[in-house]
Amino acid sequence: QVQLVESGGGLVQPGGSLRLSCAASGFTFTRYAMSWYRQAPGKEREFVAVITISGGSTNYADSSKGRFTISRDNAKNTVYLQMNSLKPEDTAVYYCHAVDPTAGLRYWGQGTQVTVSS
């Protein structure tokens, strides 16, 4: 079955870094654009970053631009989110998202908690 399993979340101090991973299985990873979203308590889920199927193009939300980097390893069916210079407002559950732009299929992971606090 389709699985997106996030890992790498945790507690980090402001200014610190974390690297999230999302391991995909059960579908053809190389047909899917991959994204990260996040949802803070009491707020709607919001877009963080996206990477195209080939990995040749990326796009970021203004809040993550310049601090976060999305990447993918198609040989490992894994997408990453490197987060630097973390701020308390980055605290949220981070979700991995896969979309097949041709078929319109979408999948979500279960999320990983990121807490930025001193």
N, C-alpha and C positions, 0 to 999 in steps of 0.2 A: 504494500500500500504506500501511498504518498506520505513522505515524512520530510519535514524541515525541522532540524533540531539545532536550536541556538545554544551557545555556550560562551563563557568568557565574562559574563557580568559579575558584578560584585560591588563592594564598597571602596571608594577611592577618595582621596582628599582633593579639594579644589586645586587645579593646575596639574593634576596627575593624568595618567593615560590608561586606557584599556583597549584591548583588541577583542572584538566579538567575532565569533565564527558561526556559520550556519551550514550544517552538513545536510545535503539533499539526497533523497533516495526515492525510488518508486516512480520516477518519471525521467524523461530525457532532458537532462539539465541544460544541454547546449541548445535547446529550443526556447529557453526561457530567459527573459530579462529578469534581473534580480534587484530587489530593493530592500532598504531598511526603513522601517517606520518606528515611531515611539508613541507611547501614551503615558502621560503624567496623571497623577491622581486628580480626578475631577475635571479632566480635560479630554478633548477628543483626540483620537489617534491622528498623528501628523506625519507627513513625509519627511524623511531625513536625507536619503540618497538613493540613486539608481545607477545601475551599470548595464550596458547593453550585452547582448548575447556573446559577442566576440570579446567584450571587455575593452573595446576601443574607444568607447565614449562613456562619460559619467556626467551626472548632474546632481546638484546639492541644493538643499534648502538654504536660505540665507543664514539661518541660525547655525548651520554646521559648516558652511563654506570656509575654507582656510584652516579648519581645525580637524575635520574628519576626512578620512580617505576610504572609499569603497574599492574593493578589488575582488577578483574571482580567480579560482584555479579550476578550469574545466576538467582537468585530469583527475582532480580530487572531488569534483562535484560539490565544491565549497565556495561560499562567498564570505568576505571578511569586511569588518568595519573597524578601522583604526581610529581611535578617538584620542585626541591630544588636547591639552589645555582645557580640561574639563571644568565645567562650572556647575554650581548647585542647580541651576535651571535645566541642566541636562539630565537630572534625575527622572527616570521613567522606566517603564518596561519597554524593551526594544524587541521588535518583531521583524522576522525575516519574511519576505514576500516574493513569490515567483509568479510571473505572468507570461503566458504564451501569446504574443501579440497577434498571431495568425488565427489561432483557435479561440482566443479569449478565455482560456482556462487560467484560474488563479488559485494559489495555495498560500496558506499562512502557517507560520510556526507557532509554537506555544508561548514564546517570549522568554526573555531573560532580563532580570532586574539589574538596573544600574543605579547606584546611589552615590551621589557626590556630596560629601559632607566632611567637615572637620571634626 
